[in-house]
Amino acid sequence: NFVSLSIARVSLLVMVSILQDDVYKAMSSAYKEIR
């Protein structure tokens, strides 16, 4: 139970980090387009 909970937490953190990376890339590209 504890192991599955920790695995779910790690996978959630990985998903959030990937999502933030995608958002950062999109924002930086849009910023370059504006300039």
Phi, psi and omega per residue, in radians:
N1 nan -0.883 3.139
F2 -1.119 -0.673 -3.134
V3 -1.139 -0.773 3.141
S4 -1.119 -0.633 3.129
L5 -1.138 -0.766 -3.138
S6 -1.154 -0.672 3.121
I7 -1.116 -0.736 3.126
A8 -1.101 -0.690 -3.137
R9 -1.142 -0.755 3.140
V10 -1.122 -0.768 3.140
S11 -1.111 -0.648 3.115
L12 -1.134 -0.738 3.123
L13 -1.103 -0.708 3.131
V14 -1.113 -0.770 3.128
M15 -1.082 -0.732 -3.138
V16 -1.140 -0.731 -3.131
S17 -1.137 -0.710 3.112
I18 -1.125 -0.729 3.139
L19 -1.111 -0.747 3.128
Q20 -1.120 -0.648 3.121
D21 -1.132 -0.744 3.108
D22 -1.099 -0.757 -3.135
V23 -1.117 -0.718 -3.140
Y24 -1.107 -0.736 3.121
K25 -1.117 -0.753 -3.138
A26 -1.120 -0.744 3.142
M27 -1.139 -0.751 -3.123
S28 -1.146 -0.702 3.122
S29 -1.167 -0.701 3.107
A30 -1.144 -0.660 3.125
Y31 -1.111 -0.723 3.098
K32 -1.136 -0.662 3.121
E33 -1.115 -0.701 -3.137
I34 -1.130 -0.782 3.128
R35 -1.322 nan nan
